[in-house]
Amino acid sequence: RERLDVRPTANLMCVLGNLLQDPSWFEKAWEFSGKRYARAKRLWAIHAFGEGEYRESVKHMREALEINPLYPGSWFRLGAAAMRLEDWQLARVAFAHVAKQEPEDGDAWANLSSVHVKLGEFAAALKASAGAVKYSRNNWKIWENHISLAVQTNQWGVVIDGLSNLIDLRHARESGDQIDIQSLLLTVDAL
């Protein structure tokens, strides 16, 4: 606080806001910067998200991304807040940005796939799910979702490949059931 009295900067205000968990400092930093310091809005959005204030989080994150759109973590947080608000169009745009900027982010691909499902876009969901399994090969939940989407879109080769990978993954973990019975029954019923 003493430094702020001597030489105030938006950065110092943001540091203080983080330390005190007081969003009024992010607002002060934003105003002090002439509404150009995107970090103030990002931190304000993250704080609002943590408080469960998703609409406010979306508002602040959008403003931050208007100034500097090259922050995949900010796009991810925007997508997560949009999902909580069930704003599927915004979530799709946000996770698509993450996937473009960080193509190896399996979680972004998985979330994009989930959003496509909510929008009834099953072919696009399967495509995004393929990105998720490509970069998160050891995540059995992603494999199960991928298999389910392949069943829904009648992609039987993908189903068989997915089941094979899921069996290999479970075998590697040496867990109980080696076969996902639910996915196998869905496949048999569909065939």
GUKOL-130060 format. One record per residue: residue in one letter; y negated, z negated, x of N, C-alpha, C in turn. Coordinates in nm, 3 decimals. Layout:
REM GUKOL-130060
(A (Y Z X) (Y Z X) (Y Z X))
...
END
This chain:
REM GUKOL-130060
(R (0.120 0.000 0.083) (0.000 0.000 0.000) (-0.126 0.000 0.087))
(E (-0.114 -0.066 0.203) (-0.230 -0.071 0.292) (-0.263 0.070 0.342))
(R (-0.159 0.147 0.373) (-0.182 0.284 0.421) (-0.248 0.369 0.314))
(L (-0.214 0.344 0.188) (-0.276 0.419 0.080) (-0.426 0.392 0.073))
(D (-0.466 0.270 0.107) (-0.608 0.238 0.107) (-0.681 0.309 0.220))
(V (-0.612 0.326 0.334) (-0.673 0.389 0.450) (-0.673 0.541 0.436))
(R (-0.555 0.595 0.408) (-0.542 0.741 0.399) (-0.439 0.777 0.291))
(P (-0.484 0.790 0.169) (-0.390 0.817 0.060) (-0.332 0.959 0.070))
(T (-0.201 0.967 0.045) (-0.133 1.097 0.038) (-0.036 1.094 -0.079))
(A (-0.008 1.210 -0.132) (0.089 1.221 -0.241) (0.227 1.175 -0.194))
(N (0.261 1.205 -0.071) (0.391 1.164 -0.017) (0.405 1.012 -0.015))
(L (0.302 0.942 0.033) (0.308 0.796 0.036) (0.320 0.738 -0.104))
(M (0.252 0.799 -0.199) (0.261 0.752 -0.337) (0.403 0.769 -0.391))
(C (0.466 0.879 -0.355) (0.605 0.902 -0.398) (0.701 0.803 -0.333))
(V (0.678 0.774 -0.204) (0.762 0.676 -0.135) (0.749 0.540 -0.203))
(L (0.628 0.502 -0.236) (0.605 0.375 -0.303) (0.670 0.375 -0.443))
(G (0.658 0.487 -0.513) (0.721 0.499 -0.645) (0.871 0.482 -0.637))
(N (0.932 0.540 -0.533) (1.077 0.525 -0.513) (1.113 0.380 -0.482))
(L (1.038 0.319 -0.392) (1.068 0.182 -0.352) (1.055 0.083 -0.469))
(L (0.953 0.103 -0.548) (0.928 0.012 -0.660) (0.996 0.055 -0.790))
(Q (1.055 0.175 -0.788) (1.112 0.233 -0.910) (1.007 0.231 -1.022))
(D (0.888 0.277 -0.986) (0.775 0.279 -1.077) (0.723 0.422 -1.091))
(P (0.751 0.487 -1.203) (0.711 0.627 -1.219) (0.560 0.650 -1.224))
(S (0.481 0.544 -1.243) (0.336 0.563 -1.245) (0.287 0.615 -1.110))
(W (0.359 0.582 -1.001) (0.321 0.633 -0.870) (0.349 0.782 -0.857))
(F (0.452 0.831 -0.925) (0.478 0.976 -0.924) (0.367 1.049 -0.998))
(E (0.323 0.989 -1.107) (0.212 1.048 -1.183) (0.085 1.049 -1.098))
(K (0.059 0.939 -1.028) (-0.060 0.933 -0.941) (-0.050 1.039 -0.830))
(A (0.067 1.055 -0.773) (0.087 1.157 -0.668) (0.064 1.296 -0.723))
(W (0.113 1.321 -0.843) (0.096 1.451 -0.908) (-0.053 1.481 -0.932))
(E (-0.123 1.385 -0.983) (-0.267 1.404 -1.009) (-0.344 1.415 -0.877))
(F (-0.312 1.330 -0.780) (-0.379 1.332 -0.650) (-0.365 1.468 -0.583))
(S (-0.251 1.532 -0.600) (-0.224 1.661 -0.536) (-0.285 1.779 -0.611))
(G (-0.352 1.752 -0.718) (-0.406 1.862 -0.798) (-0.294 1.934 -0.873))
(K (-0.191 1.860 -0.907) (-0.075 1.912 -0.980) (-0.003 2.023 -0.904))
(R (0.010 2.002 -0.771) (0.077 2.102 -0.686) (0.192 2.042 -0.604))
(Y (0.208 1.913 -0.603) (0.311 1.849 -0.519) (0.439 1.837 -0.602))
(A (0.526 1.936 -0.585) (0.647 1.945 -0.666) (0.738 1.824 -0.649))
(R (0.737 1.764 -0.531) (0.824 1.648 -0.507) (0.793 1.534 -0.605))
(A (0.667 1.517 -0.639) (0.630 1.412 -0.735) (0.698 1.436 -0.869))
(K (0.697 1.560 -0.913) (0.760 1.593 -1.041) (0.913 1.582 -1.031))
(R (0.970 1.621 -0.918) (1.116 1.608 -0.901) (1.158 1.462 -0.909))
(L (1.088 1.377 -0.836) (1.122 1.234 -0.837) (1.099 1.172 -0.974))
(W (0.995 1.216 -1.041) (0.965 1.167 -1.175) (1.078 1.208 -1.270))
(A (1.125 1.331 -1.256) (1.235 1.382 -1.338) (1.364 1.304 -1.311))
(I (1.391 1.278 -1.184) (1.512 1.203 -1.148) (1.506 1.061 -1.204))
(H (1.390 1.001 -1.196) (1.372 0.866 -1.252) (1.395 0.868 -1.403))
(A (1.336 0.964 -1.471) (1.353 0.974 -1.617) (1.500 0.997 -1.653))
(F (1.568 1.081 -1.577) (1.710 1.106 -1.600) (1.789 0.976 -1.589))
(G (1.761 0.900 -1.485) (1.830 0.773 -1.464) (1.805 0.673 -1.576))
(E (1.692 0.686 -1.642) (1.658 0.598 -1.754) (1.711 0.652 -1.887))
(G (1.776 0.769 -1.883) (1.829 0.828 -2.006) (1.724 0.902 -2.087))
(E (1.610 0.929 -2.028) (1.501 1.000 -2.095) (1.511 1.149 -2.059))
(Y (1.607 1.216 -2.122) (1.642 1.351 -2.081) (1.535 1.454 -2.114))
(R (1.468 1.439 -2.226) (1.360 1.534 -2.258) (1.248 1.526 -2.155))
(E (1.212 1.405 -2.119) (1.108 1.386 -2.018) (1.156 1.441 -1.883))
(S (1.282 1.418 -1.851) (1.338 1.469 -1.726) (1.330 1.621 -1.722))
(V (1.367 1.685 -1.831) (1.361 1.832 -1.839) (1.218 1.879 -1.819))
(K (1.124 1.815 -1.885) (0.982 1.854 -1.875) (0.934 1.848 -1.729))
(H (0.961 1.737 -1.663) (0.914 1.720 -1.525) (0.986 1.813 -1.429))
(M (1.117 1.831 -1.449) (1.191 1.917 -1.357) (1.148 2.062 -1.371))
(R (1.120 2.104 -1.494) (1.072 2.242 -1.514) (0.941 2.265 -1.439))
(E (0.852 2.167 -1.447) (0.723 2.181 -1.377) (0.743 2.186 -1.226))
(A (0.835 2.105 -1.176) (0.863 2.106 -1.031) (0.921 2.241 -0.990))
(L (1.010 2.295 -1.072) (1.075 2.422 -1.038) (0.982 2.542 -1.053))
(E (0.879 2.528 -1.135) (0.778 2.635 -1.143) (0.706 2.649 -1.010))
(I (0.685 2.538 -0.942) (0.615 2.541 -0.814) (0.709 2.584 -0.702))
(N (0.830 2.527 -0.701) (0.925 2.559 -0.596) (1.065 2.570 -0.655))
(P (1.108 2.693 -0.685) (1.238 2.712 -0.752) (1.359 2.710 -0.657))
(L (1.339 2.688 -0.530) (1.449 2.695 -0.434) (1.511 2.559 -0.404))
(Y (1.532 2.481 -0.507) (1.596 2.351 -0.494) (1.717 2.348 -0.587))
(P (1.835 2.385 -0.536) (1.953 2.389 -0.623) (1.986 2.253 -0.685))
(G (1.959 2.145 -0.613) (1.982 2.011 -0.670) (1.895 1.985 -0.792))
(S (1.773 2.039 -0.790) (1.684 2.024 -0.905) (1.734 2.107 -1.023))
(W (1.782 2.227 -0.995) (1.839 2.310 -1.102) (1.961 2.241 -1.161))
(F (2.044 2.179 -1.075) (2.163 2.110 -1.123) (2.123 1.995 -1.215))
(R (2.025 1.917 -1.173) (1.978 1.803 -1.254) (1.920 1.852 -1.385))
(L (1.846 1.963 -1.381) (1.792 2.022 -1.504) (1.906 2.062 -1.597))
(G (2.009 2.125 -1.541) (2.124 2.165 -1.622) (2.195 2.045 -1.684))
(A (2.209 1.939 -1.605) (2.276 1.818 -1.655) (2.196 1.756 -1.769))
(A (2.064 1.750 -1.754) (1.980 1.695 -1.861) (1.987 1.784 -1.986))
(A (1.986 1.914 -1.964) (1.995 2.008 -2.078) (2.129 1.992 -2.151))
(M (2.235 1.970 -2.075) (2.366 1.947 -2.139) (2.362 1.820 -2.223))
(R (2.301 1.717 -2.174) (2.292 1.591 -2.250) (2.212 1.611 -2.379))
(L (2.115 1.703 -2.375) (2.035 1.734 -2.493) (2.100 1.843 -2.580))
(E (2.213 1.895 -2.533) (2.284 2.004 -2.599) (2.198 2.130 -2.611))
(D (2.114 2.150 -2.511) (2.034 2.273 -2.500) (2.114 2.367 -2.410))
(W (2.209 2.436 -2.470) (2.306 2.515 -2.394) (2.243 2.636 -2.326))
(Q (2.140 2.693 -2.387) (2.074 2.809 -2.325) (2.007 2.768 -2.194))
(L (1.934 2.657 -2.198) (1.868 2.609 -2.077) (1.971 2.568 -1.971))
(A (2.077 2.503 -2.015) (2.183 2.462 -1.921) (2.245 2.584 -1.854))
(R (2.266 2.690 -1.931) (2.323 2.812 -1.874) (2.231 2.869 -1.766))
(V (2.103 2.876 -1.794) (2.006 2.928 -1.697) (2.005 2.840 -1.572))
(A (2.003 2.709 -1.592) (1.995 2.616 -1.478) (2.118 2.626 -1.388))
(F (2.238 2.622 -1.447) (2.358 2.628 -1.364) (2.379 2.766 -1.303))
(A (2.330 2.869 -1.368) (2.335 3.003 -1.307) (2.249 3.007 -1.181))
(H (2.134 2.940 -1.184) (2.049 2.932 -1.064) (2.121 2.859 -0.952))
(V (2.189 2.749 -0.986) (2.261 2.674 -0.883) (2.369 2.763 -0.822))
(A (2.445 2.832 -0.907) (2.554 2.918 -0.859) (2.502 3.030 -0.770))
(K (2.383 3.081 -0.798) (2.324 3.186 -0.714) (2.277 3.130 -0.580))
(Q (2.214 3.011 -0.585) (2.158 2.953 -0.463) (2.263 2.884 -0.377))
(E (2.364 2.826 -0.440) (2.472 2.755 -0.370) (2.605 2.804 -0.425))
(P (2.647 2.926 -0.390) (2.766 2.984 -0.453) (2.895 2.907 -0.427))
(E (2.896 2.816 -0.333) (3.017 2.739 -0.305) (3.019 2.604 -0.377))
(D (2.929 2.583 -0.471) (2.923 2.458 -0.547) (3.017 2.467 -0.667))
(G (3.139 2.417 -0.650) (3.240 2.425 -0.755) (3.199 2.353 -0.882))
(D (3.125 2.242 -0.868) (3.081 2.168 -0.987) (2.982 2.249 -1.070))
(A (2.896 2.324 -1.003) (2.800 2.409 -1.075) (2.875 2.516 -1.154))
(W (2.976 2.578 -1.091) (3.057 2.679 -1.160) (3.130 2.617 -1.278))
(A (3.185 2.497 -1.259) (3.258 2.430 -1.368) (3.165 2.398 -1.484))
(N (3.044 2.350 -1.454) (2.948 2.321 -1.560) (2.902 2.449 -1.629))
(L (2.883 2.554 -1.552) (2.845 2.682 -1.612) (2.955 2.730 -1.706))
(S (3.078 2.713 -1.665) (3.192 2.749 -1.751) (3.189 2.669 -1.880))
(S (3.166 2.539 -1.870) (3.160 2.453 -1.990) (3.049 2.496 -2.085))
(V (2.936 2.533 -2.029) (2.824 2.578 -2.111) (2.860 2.708 -2.183))
(H (2.923 2.801 -2.113) (2.967 2.925 -2.177) (3.063 2.897 -2.291))
(V (3.151 2.799 -2.275) (3.243 2.762 -2.383) (3.163 2.713 -2.504))
(K (3.065 2.627 -2.481) (2.982 2.575 -2.590) (2.910 2.688 -2.663))
(L (2.878 2.795 -2.590) (2.809 2.910 -2.650) (2.908 3.012 -2.708))
(G (3.037 2.983 -2.698) (3.139 3.074 -2.750) (3.161 3.197 -2.666))
(E (3.119 3.192 -2.541) (3.131 3.305 -2.448) (3.252 3.282 -2.356))
(F (3.372 3.305 -2.412) (3.494 3.266 -2.342) (3.525 3.354 -2.221))
(A (3.494 3.483 -2.228) (3.518 3.569 -2.111) (3.428 3.527 -1.995))
(A (3.301 3.498 -2.026) (3.208 3.451 -1.922) (3.249 3.314 -1.871))
(A (3.303 3.230 -1.960) (3.350 3.097 -1.920) (3.465 3.109 -1.822))
(L (3.556 3.202 -1.848) (3.670 3.222 -1.757) (3.622 3.272 -1.621))
(K (3.524 3.359 -1.622) (3.469 3.411 -1.496) (3.405 3.297 -1.414))
(A (3.327 3.213 -1.482) (3.265 3.100 -1.413) (3.372 3.001 -1.367))
(S (3.475 2.983 -1.449) (3.584 2.893 -1.413) (3.657 2.943 -1.288))
(A (3.666 3.074 -1.273) (3.727 3.130 -1.151) (3.647 3.088 -1.028))
(G (3.515 3.084 -1.039) (3.433 3.035 -0.929) (3.458 2.887 -0.903))
(A (3.478 2.812 -1.011) (3.503 2.668 -0.996) (3.633 2.642 -0.921))
(V (3.741 2.713 -0.959) (3.869 2.689 -0.891) (3.867 2.744 -0.748))
(K (3.786 2.845 -0.725) (3.777 2.901 -0.591) (3.720 2.799 -0.492))
(Y (3.620 2.722 -0.538) (3.553 2.630 -0.448) (3.591 2.483 -0.468))
(S (3.670 2.455 -0.572) (3.719 2.319 -0.595) (3.869 2.325 -0.618))
(R (3.938 2.380 -0.524) (4.082 2.406 -0.538) (4.166 2.281 -0.560))
(N (4.119 2.167 -0.517) (4.198 2.045 -0.527) (4.163 1.961 -0.650))
(N (4.087 2.015 -0.742) (4.048 1.941 -0.862) (4.137 1.984 -0.978))
(W (4.232 1.899 -1.015) (4.328 1.934 -1.119) (4.262 1.954 -1.255))
(K (4.151 1.883 -1.284) (4.083 1.900 -1.414) (4.027 2.042 -1.426))
(I (3.971 2.091 -1.317) (3.916 2.227 -1.318) (4.028 2.328 -1.337))
(W (4.144 2.304 -1.273) (4.257 2.394 -1.291) (4.306 2.392 -1.436))
(E (4.313 2.275 -1.498) (4.357 2.268 -1.638) (4.260 2.342 -1.730))
(N (4.131 2.326 -1.707) (4.032 2.398 -1.788) (4.045 2.549 -1.767))
(H (4.068 2.589 -1.643) (4.083 2.731 -1.612) (4.205 2.789 -1.685))
(I (4.314 2.717 -1.682) (4.435 2.762 -1.751) (4.410 2.772 -1.901))
(S (4.345 2.671 -1.958) (4.316 2.672 -2.101) (4.230 2.792 -2.141))
(L (4.131 2.822 -2.060) (4.045 2.940 -2.087) (4.125 3.070 -2.075))
(A (4.213 3.075 -1.978) (4.296 3.195 -1.960) (4.387 3.215 -2.081))
(V (4.439 3.105 -2.136) (4.522 3.115 -2.257) (4.437 3.168 -2.373))
(Q (4.317 3.113 -2.389) (4.229 3.154 -2.500) (4.188 3.300 -2.491))
(T (4.184 3.353 -2.370) (4.141 3.492 -2.351) (4.258 3.586 -2.321))
(N (4.380 3.534 -2.341) (4.502 3.614 -2.323) (4.516 3.673 -2.182))
(Q (4.476 3.599 -2.083) (4.488 3.641 -1.944) (4.612 3.575 -1.884))
(W (4.730 3.629 -1.916) (4.856 3.563 -1.884) (4.886 3.557 -1.735))
(G (4.844 3.655 -1.662) (4.860 3.649 -1.516) (4.782 3.533 -1.458))
(V (4.661 3.511 -1.511) (4.578 3.400 -1.465) (4.643 3.268 -1.505))
(V (4.703 3.263 -1.624) (4.771 3.141 -1.669) (4.884 3.106 -1.573))
(I (4.966 3.205 -1.542) (5.081 3.180 -1.455) (5.035 3.139 -1.315))
(D (4.936 3.209 -1.263) (4.882 3.173 -1.131) (4.823 3.032 -1.134))
(G (4.751 3.001 -1.241) (4.691 2.868 -1.254) (4.795 2.758 -1.262))
(L (4.901 2.782 -1.341) (5.008 2.683 -1.350) (5.076 2.663 -1.215))
(S (5.096 2.772 -1.143) (5.156 2.763 -1.010) (5.071 2.678 -0.918))
(N (4.940 2.702 -0.919) (4.849 2.624 -0.834) (4.845 2.478 -0.877))
(L (4.848 2.454 -1.008) (4.845 2.317 -1.058) (4.972 2.243 -1.018))
(I (5.086 2.310 -1.025) (5.213 2.249 -0.983) (5.208 2.218 -0.834))
(D (5.159 2.313 -0.754) (5.146 2.289 -0.610) (5.055 2.170 -0.581))
(L (4.946 2.162 -0.654) (4.850 2.053 -0.634) (4.913 1.919 -0.670))
(R (4.981 1.915 -0.780) (5.046 1.790 -0.821) (5.160 1.753 -0.726))
(H (5.231 1.853 -0.679) (5.340 1.827 -0.583) (5.282 1.768 -0.454))
(A (5.169 1.822 -0.411) (5.106 1.774 -0.288) (5.061 1.628 -0.303))
(R (5.023 1.591 -0.424) (4.980 1.453 -0.449) (5.098 1.360 -0.474))
(E (5.216 1.420 -0.493) (5.338 1.345 -0.521) (5.321 1.251 -0.639))
(S (5.265 1.306 -0.747) (5.248 1.226 -0.868) (5.367 1.247 -0.960))
(G (5.368 1.177 -1.070) (5.478 1.179 -1.165) (5.519 1.318 -1.209))
(D (5.469 1.364 -1.322) (5.506 1.496 -1.375) (5.456 1.605 -1.283))
(Q (5.544 1.696 -1.251) (5.507 1.806 -1.163) (5.456 1.925 -1.243))
(I (5.479 1.926 -1.374) (5.437 2.038 -1.457) (5.346 1.985 -1.566))
(D (5.237 2.053 -1.590) (5.147 2.017 -1.699) (5.210 2.067 -1.829))
(I (5.276 1.977 -1.899) (5.353 2.013 -2.017) (5.264 2.076 -2.124))
(Q (5.145 2.022 -2.145) (5.056 2.076 -2.248) (5.020 2.221 -2.218))
(S (4.983 2.252 -2.095) (4.949 2.389 -2.058) (5.070 2.480 -2.068))
(L (5.187 2.429 -2.029) (5.309 2.508 -2.037) (5.345 2.538 -2.183))
(L (5.332 2.441 -2.271) (5.361 2.463 -2.413) (5.263 2.562 -2.475))
(L (5.137 2.552 -2.439) (5.037 2.649 -2.487) (5.074 2.790 -2.443))
(T (5.117 2.803 -2.319) (5.156 2.935 -2.266) (5.277 2.989 -2.340))
(V (5.379 2.906 -2.359) (5.500 2.951 -2.427) (5.471 2.989 -2.572))
(D (5.391 2.906 -2.640) (5.355 2.937 -2.779) (5.279 3.070 -2.789))
(A (5.189 3.091 -2.695) (5.107 3.212 -2.698) (5.188 3.337 -2.668))
(L (5.288 3.323 -2.581) (5.372 3.438 -2.548) (5.468 3.467 -2.660))
END
